[in-house]
Amino acid sequence: MTRKIFLHEKDIPKKWYNIAADLPTSLLPPLTPDGKPIGPEMLAPVFPMNLIEQEVSTERWIDIPEEILDILYQWRPAPLRRAERLERHLGTPAKIYYKDESTSPPGSHKPNTAIAQAWYNKQFGIERLTTETGAGQWGSALAFACKLVGLECKVFMVRISFDQKPFRKLMMQVWGANCVASPSPETNAGRAILEKMPDTPGSLGIAISEAIEQAVTDSSGKTRYSLGSVLNHVLLHQSIIGLEAKAQLKSVGEKLPDVVIGCAGGGSNFAGLAFPFTADKINGADMEIIPVEPTACPTLTRGPFAYDFGDTACTTPLLAMYTLGHAFVPPPIHAGGLRYHGMAPLVCQCVVEGLHTPRAIDQVECYEAALTWAKTEGFICAPETSHAIACAIQEANKAKEEGKEKVILFNYSGHGLMDLTGYDNFISGKLVPYALPDEELQKTEECLKDYPRAEKRKTGKW
Ligand SMILES: *Cc1c(COP(=O)(O)O)cnc(C)c1O
Protein backbone atom coordinates (compact mmCIF):
# COMPACT_ATOMS: atom_id res chain seq x y z
CA MET A 1 0.00 0.00 0.00
CA THR A 2 1.27 3.49 -0.86
CA ARG A 3 0.36 6.10 1.74
CA LYS A 4 1.90 9.16 0.09
CA ILE A 5 1.41 9.44 -3.62
CA PHE A 6 3.64 12.02 -5.25
CA LEU A 7 3.50 13.37 -8.74
CA HIS A 8 6.79 14.39 -10.33
CA GLU A 9 7.18 18.13 -10.94
CA LYS A 10 7.38 17.50 -14.68
CA ASP A 11 3.90 15.91 -14.53
CA ILE A 12 2.20 18.93 -12.94
CA PRO A 13 -0.96 19.89 -14.91
CA LYS A 14 -0.08 22.50 -17.54
CA LYS A 15 -3.69 23.61 -18.14
CA TRP A 16 -6.59 24.50 -15.87
CA TYR A 17 -9.93 22.80 -16.44
CA ASN A 18 -12.97 25.03 -17.02
CA ILE A 19 -16.25 23.25 -16.29
CA ALA A 20 -18.21 26.03 -18.03
CA ALA A 21 -17.33 24.22 -21.30
CA ASP A 22 -19.11 21.04 -20.19
CA LEU A 23 -22.07 22.21 -18.09
CA PRO A 24 -25.25 20.61 -19.48
CA THR A 25 -27.06 23.94 -18.93
CA SER A 26 -25.23 27.27 -18.97
CA LEU A 27 -25.09 29.72 -16.05
CA LEU A 28 -27.69 32.46 -15.70
CA PRO A 29 -25.97 35.81 -16.40
CA PRO A 30 -24.93 38.20 -13.60
CA LEU A 31 -27.36 41.15 -13.39
CA THR A 32 -27.54 44.71 -12.14
CA PRO A 33 -30.08 45.29 -9.31
CA ASP A 34 -32.65 46.47 -11.89
CA GLY A 35 -32.23 43.29 -13.92
CA LYS A 36 -29.85 44.27 -16.75
CA PRO A 37 -27.03 41.88 -17.76
CA ILE A 38 -23.55 42.90 -16.57
CA GLY A 39 -21.04 43.39 -19.37
CA PRO A 40 -17.30 42.68 -18.91
CA GLU A 41 -16.52 46.43 -19.17
CA MET A 42 -18.60 47.10 -16.06
CA LEU A 43 -16.20 44.95 -14.04
CA ALA A 44 -13.06 46.63 -15.41
CA PRO A 45 -12.54 49.13 -12.55
CA VAL A 46 -12.55 46.21 -10.09
CA PHE A 47 -10.68 43.38 -11.89
CA PRO A 48 -8.01 43.38 -14.64
CA MET A 49 -9.33 42.50 -18.11
CA ASN A 50 -7.28 39.28 -18.42
CA LEU A 51 -9.05 37.84 -15.35
CA ILE A 52 -12.44 39.12 -16.56
CA GLU A 53 -11.80 37.16 -19.78
CA GLN A 54 -11.24 34.03 -17.70
CA GLU A 55 -14.37 34.79 -15.69
CA VAL A 56 -16.57 34.65 -18.81
CA SER A 57 -14.57 32.04 -20.77
CA THR A 58 -16.16 28.80 -21.97
CA GLU A 59 -12.86 27.32 -23.24
CA ARG A 60 -12.45 23.85 -21.73
CA TRP A 61 -8.66 24.07 -21.14
CA ILE A 62 -6.72 27.23 -20.31
CA ASP A 63 -2.90 27.20 -20.32
CA ILE A 64 -1.20 27.84 -16.97
CA PRO A 65 1.56 30.37 -17.69
CA GLU A 66 5.08 29.04 -17.05
CA GLU A 67 5.83 31.82 -14.51
CA ILE A 68 2.82 30.76 -12.42
CA LEU A 69 3.90 27.10 -12.50
CA ASP A 70 7.34 28.26 -11.46
CA ILE A 71 5.90 29.60 -8.18
CA LEU A 72 3.45 26.71 -7.69
CA TYR A 73 6.40 24.25 -7.80
CA GLN A 74 7.33 25.67 -4.40
CA TRP A 75 4.81 23.18 -2.91
CA ARG A 76 3.02 21.56 -5.88
CA PRO A 77 2.21 18.93 -6.98
CA ALA A 78 0.65 18.47 -3.53
CA PRO A 79 0.70 14.93 -2.11
CA LEU A 80 -2.28 12.61 -2.28
CA ARG A 81 -2.39 10.58 0.91
CA ARG A 82 -4.14 7.41 2.03
CA ALA A 83 -5.79 7.72 5.48
CA GLU A 84 -4.92 4.14 6.36
CA ARG A 85 -4.90 4.62 10.13
CA LEU A 86 -8.37 6.15 10.01
CA GLU A 87 -9.58 3.26 7.82
CA ARG A 88 -8.27 0.76 10.39
CA HIS A 89 -9.82 2.72 13.27
CA LEU A 90 -13.22 2.65 11.53
CA GLY A 91 -12.84 -0.95 10.40
CA THR A 92 -14.11 0.00 6.97
CA PRO A 93 -13.45 -1.84 3.71
CA ALA A 94 -13.40 1.59 1.99
CA LYS A 95 -10.15 3.18 0.87
CA ILE A 96 -9.91 6.81 1.97
CA TYR A 97 -7.65 9.12 -0.03
CA TYR A 98 -7.17 12.82 0.62
CA LYS A 99 -5.54 15.59 -1.34
CA ASP A 100 -3.25 17.50 1.04
CA GLU A 101 -3.64 21.22 0.34
CA SER A 102 -2.28 22.11 3.79
CA THR A 103 1.29 21.92 2.46
CA SER A 104 1.35 25.41 0.88
CA PRO A 105 3.31 28.07 2.81
CA PRO A 106 0.14 29.78 4.14
CA GLY A 107 -1.36 26.36 4.91
CA SER A 108 -4.41 26.03 2.64
CA HIS A 109 -5.56 25.71 -0.99
CA LYS A 110 -6.05 29.50 -1.28
CA PRO A 111 -2.58 30.32 -2.71
CA ASN A 112 -3.47 28.33 -5.88
CA THR A 113 -5.65 31.25 -6.97
CA ALA A 114 -3.80 33.99 -5.06
CA ILE A 115 -0.63 33.34 -7.08
CA ALA A 116 -2.55 33.25 -10.37
CA GLN A 117 -4.53 36.42 -9.59
CA ALA A 118 -1.43 38.34 -8.49
CA TRP A 119 0.42 37.26 -11.64
CA TYR A 120 -2.39 38.28 -14.05
CA ASN A 121 -2.73 41.64 -12.31
CA LYS A 122 1.01 42.25 -12.56
CA GLN A 123 0.90 41.25 -16.24
CA PHE A 124 -1.86 43.83 -16.78
CA GLY A 125 0.31 46.59 -15.27
CA ILE A 126 -1.37 46.68 -11.85
CA GLU A 127 0.89 47.57 -8.91
CA ARG A 128 -1.32 47.03 -5.89
CA LEU A 129 -4.11 44.66 -4.79
CA THR A 130 -6.72 45.23 -2.11
CA THR A 131 -8.82 42.60 -0.40
CA GLU A 132 -10.76 41.79 2.74
CA THR A 133 -10.25 38.94 5.15
CA GLY A 134 -12.19 37.50 8.07
CA ALA A 135 -10.10 35.11 10.13
CA GLY A 136 -7.13 35.79 7.85
CA GLN A 137 -6.74 32.69 5.63
CA TRP A 138 -7.34 34.60 2.43
CA GLY A 139 -5.45 37.72 3.51
CA SER A 140 -2.37 35.67 4.34
CA ALA A 141 -2.57 33.75 1.04
CA LEU A 142 -2.79 36.99 -0.96
CA ALA A 143 0.00 38.63 1.06
CA PHE A 144 2.25 35.65 0.31
CA ALA A 145 1.31 35.70 -3.41
CA CYS A 146 1.85 39.45 -3.81
CA LYS A 147 5.30 39.20 -2.24
CA LEU A 148 6.39 36.40 -4.60
CA VAL A 149 4.93 38.09 -7.69
CA GLY A 150 6.04 41.62 -6.76
CA LEU A 151 2.88 43.59 -5.94
CA GLU A 152 1.83 45.70 -2.98
CA CYS A 153 -0.95 44.18 -0.91
CA LYS A 154 -3.53 45.92 1.26
CA VAL A 155 -5.78 43.81 3.49
CA PHE A 156 -8.88 45.05 5.34
CA MET A 157 -9.27 42.64 8.23
CA VAL A 158 -12.55 42.47 10.17
CA ARG A 159 -11.90 44.36 13.43
CA ILE A 160 -12.82 41.57 15.84
CA SER A 161 -10.43 39.10 14.15
CA PHE A 162 -7.73 41.78 13.92
CA ASP A 163 -7.90 42.11 17.71
CA GLN A 164 -8.55 38.47 18.65
CA LYS A 165 -6.54 36.53 16.04
CA PRO A 166 -3.14 38.21 15.84
CA PHE A 167 -1.24 35.33 14.25
CA ARG A 168 -2.53 35.49 10.69
CA LYS A 169 -2.21 39.28 10.82
CA LEU A 170 1.43 38.72 11.74
CA MET A 171 1.86 36.29 8.84
CA MET A 172 0.56 39.01 6.48
CA GLN A 173 3.03 41.46 7.95
CA VAL A 174 5.90 38.98 7.61
CA TRP A 175 5.04 38.74 3.90
CA GLY A 176 5.07 42.53 3.69
CA ALA A 177 1.36 43.29 3.37
CA ASN A 178 -0.33 46.31 4.90
CA CYS A 179 -3.10 44.91 7.10
CA VAL A 180 -5.55 47.35 8.73
CA ALA A 181 -8.57 46.79 10.97
CA SER A 182 -11.91 47.34 9.25
CA PRO A 183 -13.82 49.63 9.52
CA SER A 184 -10.82 51.91 8.97
CA PRO A 185 -10.56 55.71 8.75
CA GLU A 186 -9.02 55.29 5.26
CA THR A 187 -12.24 54.99 3.21
CA ASN A 188 -15.61 56.76 2.99
CA ALA A 189 -17.36 53.46 3.81
CA GLY A 190 -15.16 52.95 6.87
CA ARG A 191 -15.42 56.54 8.14
CA ALA A 192 -19.23 56.53 7.81
CA ILE A 193 -19.52 53.40 9.95
CA LEU A 194 -16.97 54.57 12.53
CA GLU A 195 -18.88 57.81 12.98
CA LYS A 196 -22.11 55.95 13.78
CA MET A 197 -20.60 52.96 15.60
CA PRO A 198 -17.08 53.69 16.87
CA ASP A 199 -16.94 50.36 18.75
CA THR A 200 -18.27 48.07 16.01
CA PRO A 201 -16.58 44.63 15.69
CA GLY A 202 -16.76 45.08 11.90
CA SER A 203 -18.02 42.57 9.33
CA LEU A 204 -16.91 40.96 6.11
CA GLY A 205 -19.43 43.11 4.23
CA ILE A 206 -17.90 46.34 5.52
CA ALA A 207 -14.39 45.08 4.77
CA ILE A 208 -15.38 44.21 1.18
CA SER A 209 -16.83 47.69 0.67
CA GLU A 210 -13.61 49.26 1.92
CA ALA A 211 -11.38 47.08 -0.25
CA ILE A 212 -13.44 47.72 -3.41
CA GLU A 213 -13.66 51.45 -2.69
CA GLN A 214 -9.90 51.74 -2.32
CA ALA A 215 -9.32 49.86 -5.58
CA VAL A 216 -11.79 51.82 -7.74
CA THR A 217 -10.93 55.28 -6.33
CA ASP A 218 -7.17 55.04 -6.94
CA SER A 219 -6.78 57.77 -9.56
CA SER A 220 -3.55 56.22 -10.92
CA GLY A 221 -5.60 53.23 -12.14
CA LYS A 222 -2.92 50.86 -10.79
CA THR A 223 -4.98 49.24 -8.01
CA ARG A 224 -7.43 46.36 -8.37
CA TYR A 225 -9.45 44.19 -5.98
CA SER A 226 -9.05 40.45 -5.44
CA LEU A 227 -11.56 37.84 -4.24
CA GLY A 228 -10.58 34.45 -2.81
CA SER A 229 -13.57 32.26 -3.69
CA VAL A 230 -17.00 32.10 -5.42
CA LEU A 231 -16.05 33.54 -8.85
CA ASN A 232 -15.55 31.39 -11.97
CA HIS A 233 -11.89 32.30 -12.43
CA VAL A 234 -11.11 31.36 -8.82
CA LEU A 235 -12.63 27.90 -9.31
CA LEU A 236 -10.70 27.58 -12.58
CA HIS A 237 -7.37 28.18 -10.78
CA GLN A 238 -8.29 25.61 -8.14
CA SER A 239 -8.94 22.87 -10.73
CA ILE A 240 -5.26 21.96 -10.49
CA ILE A 241 -6.19 20.11 -7.26
CA GLY A 242 -8.53 17.64 -8.96
CA LEU A 243 -6.35 17.26 -12.04
CA GLU A 244 -3.38 16.27 -9.88
CA ALA A 245 -5.53 13.94 -7.76
CA LYS A 246 -6.80 12.16 -10.87
CA ALA A 247 -3.26 11.52 -12.13
CA GLN A 248 -2.18 10.37 -8.66
CA LEU A 249 -5.06 7.88 -8.23
CA LYS A 250 -4.30 6.50 -11.67
CA SER A 251 -0.62 6.12 -10.82
CA VAL A 252 -1.51 3.65 -8.01
CA GLY A 253 -3.94 1.75 -10.21
CA GLU A 254 -7.18 3.13 -8.71
CA LYS A 255 -10.33 3.50 -10.76
CA LEU A 256 -12.36 6.72 -10.54
CA PRO A 257 -13.48 7.34 -6.95
CA ASP A 258 -16.99 6.29 -5.88
CA VAL A 259 -17.34 9.34 -3.63
CA VAL A 260 -15.72 12.81 -3.93
CA ILE A 261 -16.03 15.20 -0.96
CA GLY A 262 -15.05 18.78 -0.10
CA CYS A 263 -16.16 21.34 2.47
CA ALA A 264 -17.97 24.29 0.90
CA GLY A 265 -17.79 27.90 2.09
CA GLY A 266 -17.73 29.85 -1.16
CA GLY A 267 -17.13 26.59 -3.05
CA SER A 268 -13.54 26.97 -4.29
CA ASN A 269 -11.66 24.08 -2.65
CA PHE A 270 -14.60 21.72 -3.18
CA ALA A 271 -14.90 22.68 -6.85
CA GLY A 272 -11.13 22.54 -7.33
CA LEU A 273 -11.14 18.87 -6.40
CA ALA A 274 -14.59 17.97 -7.74
CA PHE A 275 -14.90 19.62 -11.17
CA PRO A 276 -12.40 17.41 -13.06
CA PHE A 277 -14.35 14.40 -11.70
CA THR A 278 -17.70 16.07 -12.42
CA ALA A 279 -16.61 16.07 -16.07
CA ASP A 280 -16.51 12.24 -15.90
CA LYS A 281 -19.93 12.18 -14.27
CA ILE A 282 -21.33 14.39 -17.04
CA ASN A 283 -19.91 11.82 -19.48
CA GLY A 284 -21.63 8.91 -17.74
CA ALA A 285 -19.45 7.87 -14.77
CA ASP A 286 -21.28 6.80 -11.62
CA MET A 287 -20.00 8.86 -8.70
CA GLU A 288 -21.39 10.68 -5.69
CA ILE A 289 -19.98 14.20 -5.41
CA ILE A 290 -20.69 15.92 -2.09
CA PRO A 291 -20.16 19.56 -1.04
CA VAL A 292 -20.39 19.67 2.78
CA GLU A 293 -21.61 22.70 4.72
CA PRO A 294 -22.41 23.42 8.39
CA THR A 295 -26.01 22.97 9.64
CA ALA A 296 -25.57 26.53 10.99
CA CYS A 297 -25.09 27.97 7.49
CA PRO A 298 -27.02 25.56 5.20
CA THR A 299 -26.80 27.46 1.91
CA LEU A 300 -27.01 24.53 -0.53
CA THR A 301 -29.24 22.25 1.53
CA ARG A 302 -31.88 24.77 2.67
CA GLY A 303 -31.37 28.11 0.92
CA PRO A 304 -33.46 29.13 -2.12
CA PHE A 305 -31.89 29.38 -5.60
CA ALA A 306 -32.15 33.12 -6.23
CA TYR A 307 -30.45 36.22 -7.54
CA ASP A 308 -28.51 37.82 -4.69
CA PHE A 309 -25.54 40.09 -4.08
CA GLY A 310 -22.16 38.49 -3.43
CA ASP A 311 -21.56 40.82 -0.48
CA THR A 312 -23.44 42.24 2.49
CA ALA A 313 -23.00 45.80 1.28
CA CYS A 314 -24.79 45.11 -2.06
CA THR A 315 -21.91 46.41 -4.18
CA THR A 316 -21.36 43.32 -6.39
CA PRO A 317 -23.50 42.23 -9.35
CA LEU A 318 -26.47 39.95 -8.60
CA LEU A 319 -25.47 36.30 -9.01
CA ALA A 320 -27.84 33.35 -9.49
CA MET A 321 -27.00 31.02 -6.63
CA TYR A 322 -28.25 29.18 -3.58
CA THR A 323 -28.19 31.80 -0.84
CA LEU A 324 -29.28 32.56 2.70
CA GLY A 325 -29.56 36.24 1.73
CA HIS A 326 -26.85 38.90 1.76
CA ALA A 327 -28.10 40.10 5.18
CA PHE A 328 -27.48 36.64 6.71
CA VAL A 329 -25.45 36.78 9.91
CA PRO A 330 -24.17 33.41 11.10
CA PRO A 331 -24.95 32.67 14.75
CA PRO A 332 -22.17 33.63 17.16
CA ILE A 333 -22.29 30.19 18.79
CA HIS A 334 -21.01 28.65 15.59
CA ALA A 335 -17.26 28.21 15.55
CA GLY A 336 -15.91 27.27 12.14
CA GLY A 337 -15.41 29.12 8.89
CA LEU A 338 -17.83 28.34 6.05
CA ARG A 339 -20.07 31.24 7.07
CA TYR A 340 -20.57 32.80 3.65
CA HIS A 341 -24.25 33.44 2.76
CA GLY A 342 -23.97 32.41 -0.91
CA MET A 343 -22.14 29.83 -3.00
CA ALA A 344 -20.15 29.75 -6.25
CA PRO A 345 -22.66 29.92 -9.17
CA LEU A 346 -20.86 27.07 -10.99
CA VAL A 347 -21.28 24.77 -7.97
CA CYS A 348 -24.92 25.88 -7.62
CA GLN A 349 -25.66 24.97 -11.24
CA CYS A 350 -24.17 21.48 -10.66
CA VAL A 351 -26.47 21.12 -7.64
CA VAL A 352 -29.49 22.26 -9.69
CA GLU A 353 -28.58 19.59 -12.28
CA GLY A 354 -28.23 16.91 -9.59
CA LEU A 355 -24.54 16.35 -10.40
CA HIS A 356 -23.59 17.33 -6.85
CA THR A 357 -25.54 16.20 -3.77
CA PRO A 358 -24.94 18.63 -0.88
CA ARG A 359 -24.96 17.58 2.76
CA ALA A 360 -25.03 19.62 6.00
CA ILE A 361 -23.22 18.38 9.12
CA ASP A 362 -23.39 19.78 12.64
CA GLN A 363 -20.31 21.43 14.15
CA VAL A 364 -20.16 19.01 17.09
CA GLU A 365 -19.94 16.00 14.75
CA CYS A 366 -17.29 17.91 12.76
CA TYR A 367 -15.09 18.61 15.77
CA GLU A 368 -15.48 15.00 16.89
CA ALA A 369 -14.26 13.98 13.43
CA ALA A 370 -11.36 16.45 13.68
CA LEU A 371 -10.27 14.87 16.98
CA THR A 372 -10.63 11.32 15.60
CA TRP A 373 -8.50 12.49 12.69
CA ALA A 374 -5.82 13.99 14.93
CA LYS A 375 -5.75 10.86 17.11
CA THR A 376 -5.42 8.48 14.15
CA GLU A 377 -3.74 10.33 11.28
CA GLY A 378 -1.93 12.77 13.56
CA PHE A 379 -2.59 15.99 11.65
CA ILE A 380 -4.65 18.87 13.10
CA CYS A 381 -7.10 20.04 10.46
CA ALA A 382 -8.69 23.44 9.87
CA PRO A 383 -12.24 23.73 11.31
CA GLU A 384 -13.56 24.05 7.73
CA THR A 385 -11.76 20.87 6.65
CA SER A 386 -13.34 18.93 9.53
CA HIS A 387 -16.65 19.04 7.59
CA ALA A 388 -15.06 17.06 4.74
CA ILE A 389 -13.53 14.60 7.21
CA ALA A 390 -16.87 14.10 9.02
CA CYS A 391 -18.52 13.33 5.68
CA ALA A 392 -15.72 10.92 4.67
CA ILE A 393 -16.25 9.10 7.99
CA GLN A 394 -20.02 8.89 7.33
CA GLU A 395 -19.32 7.44 3.88
CA ALA A 396 -16.70 5.00 5.19
CA ASN A 397 -19.18 3.75 7.79
CA LYS A 398 -21.84 3.36 5.10
CA ALA A 399 -19.39 1.33 2.99
CA LYS A 400 -18.83 -0.87 6.06
CA GLU A 401 -22.58 -1.48 6.47
CA GLU A 402 -22.88 -2.29 2.77
CA GLY A 403 -19.69 -4.38 2.78
CA LYS A 404 -18.34 -2.48 -0.23
CA GLU A 405 -14.71 -1.63 -0.96
CA LYS A 406 -15.46 1.92 -2.09
CA VAL A 407 -12.86 4.53 -3.03
CA ILE A 408 -13.49 7.77 -1.11
CA LEU A 409 -11.58 10.93 -2.02
CA PHE A 410 -11.75 14.19 -0.10
CA ASN A 411 -10.00 17.54 -0.08
CA TYR A 412 -7.86 18.35 2.96
CA SER A 413 -8.22 22.10 2.43
CA GLY A 414 -5.93 23.29 5.22
CA HIS A 415 -4.29 22.77 8.60
CA GLY A 416 -5.69 24.10 11.86
CA LEU A 417 -2.54 25.25 13.61
CA MET A 418 -3.75 28.87 13.63
CA ASP A 419 -7.28 27.87 14.70
CA LEU A 420 -6.70 26.17 18.02
CA THR A 421 -9.18 28.44 19.84
CA GLY A 422 -12.01 26.54 18.12
CA TYR A 423 -10.55 23.26 19.41
CA ASP A 424 -10.32 24.82 22.87
CA ASN A 425 -14.01 25.76 22.78
CA PHE A 426 -14.94 22.24 21.72
CA ILE A 427 -12.75 20.44 24.23
CA SER A 428 -14.01 22.63 27.08
CA GLY A 429 -17.62 21.84 26.11
CA LYS A 430 -18.61 25.32 24.93
CA LEU A 431 -19.82 24.19 21.50
CA VAL A 432 -23.35 22.79 21.23
CA PRO A 433 -25.23 21.36 18.24
CA TYR A 434 -26.82 24.13 16.19
CA ALA A 435 -29.08 23.99 13.14
CA LEU A 436 -30.40 27.19 11.61
CA PRO A 437 -34.01 27.70 12.84
CA ASP A 438 -36.77 27.91 10.18
CA GLU A 439 -37.61 31.51 11.20
CA GLU A 440 -34.19 32.54 9.93
CA LEU A 441 -35.08 31.25 6.46
CA GLN A 442 -38.09 33.59 6.42
CA LYS A 443 -35.64 36.47 6.80
CA THR A 444 -33.90 35.10 3.71
CA GLU A 445 -37.15 35.30 1.69
CA GLU A 446 -37.69 38.85 2.93
CA CYS A 447 -34.13 39.88 2.02
CA LEU A 448 -34.45 38.56 -1.56
CA LYS A 449 -37.98 39.50 -2.52
CA ASP A 450 -37.18 42.67 -4.49
CA TYR A 451 -34.67 41.14 -6.90
CA PRO A 452 -35.17 39.30 -10.22
CA ARG A 453 -36.29 35.63 -9.99
CA ALA A 454 -33.73 32.95 -10.89
CA GLU A 455 -35.11 30.06 -12.88
CA LYS A 456 -33.79 26.55 -12.07
CA ARG A 457 -32.88 25.15 -15.46
CA LYS A 458 -31.91 21.48 -15.75
CA THR A 459 -31.76 18.61 -18.20
CA GLY A 460 -33.17 16.07 -15.71
CA LYS A 461 -30.41 13.56 -16.52
CA TRP A 462 -29.11 13.22 -12.94
C1 LIG B 1 -11.22 29.55 3.07
C2 LIG B 1 -11.19 28.12 3.43
C3 LIG B 1 -12.28 27.25 3.12
C4 LIG B 1 -13.57 27.73 2.53
O1 LIG B 1 -13.50 28.36 1.29
P1 LIG B 1 -13.91 27.66 -0.08
O2 LIG B 1 -13.87 28.74 -1.08
O3 LIG B 1 -15.28 27.07 0.10
O4 LIG B 1 -12.90 26.62 -0.34
C5 LIG B 1 -12.15 25.91 3.44
N1 LIG B 1 -11.04 25.42 4.04
C6 LIG B 1 -9.99 26.23 4.35
C7 LIG B 1 -8.80 25.62 5.01
C8 LIG B 1 -10.03 27.59 4.05
O5 LIG B 1 -8.99 28.37 4.35
Ligand as a Chemical Component Dictionary entry (heavy atoms), coordinates in Angstrom:
data_LIG
# 
_chem_comp.id                   LIG 
_chem_comp.type                 NON-POLYMER 
_chem_comp.pdbx_formal_charge   0 
_chem_comp.three_letter_code    LIG 
# 
loop_
_chem_comp_atom.comp_id 
_chem_comp_atom.atom_id 
_chem_comp_atom.alt_atom_id 
_chem_comp_atom.type_symbol 
_chem_comp_atom.charge 
_chem_comp_atom.model_Cartn_x 
_chem_comp_atom.model_Cartn_y 
_chem_comp_atom.model_Cartn_z 
_chem_comp_atom.pdbx_ordinal 
LIG C1 C1 C 0 -11.218 29.548 3.075  1  
LIG C2 C2 C 0 -11.191 28.123 3.429  2  
LIG C3 C3 C 0 -12.279 27.252 3.124  3  
LIG C4 C4 C 0 -13.573 27.732 2.532  4  
LIG O1 O1 O 0 -13.498 28.363 1.294  5  
LIG P1 P1 P 0 -13.908 27.664 -0.078 6  
LIG O2 O2 O 0 -13.866 28.741 -1.081 7  
LIG O3 O3 O 0 -15.280 27.071 0.096  8  
LIG O4 O4 O 0 -12.900 26.616 -0.339 9  
LIG C5 C5 C 0 -12.154 25.913 3.435  10 
LIG N1 N1 N 0 -11.045 25.424 4.039  11 
LIG C6 C6 C 0 -9.994  26.228 4.349  12 
LIG C7 C7 C 0 -8.804  25.618 5.014  13 
LIG C8 C8 C 0 -10.031 27.594 4.048  14 
LIG O5 O5 O 0 -8.987  28.371 4.352  15 
# 
loop_
_chem_comp_bond.comp_id 
_chem_comp_bond.atom_id_1 
_chem_comp_bond.atom_id_2 
_chem_comp_bond.value_order 
_chem_comp_bond.pdbx_ordinal 
LIG C1 C2 SING 1  
LIG C2 C3 SING 2  
LIG C2 C8 DOUB 3  
LIG C3 C4 SING 4  
LIG C3 C5 DOUB 5  
LIG C4 O1 SING 6  
LIG O1 P1 SING 7  
LIG P1 O2 DOUB 8  
LIG P1 O3 SING 9  
LIG P1 O4 SING 10 
LIG C5 N1 SING 11 
LIG N1 C6 DOUB 12 
LIG C6 C7 SING 13 
LIG C6 C8 SING 14 
LIG C8 O5 SING 15 
# 
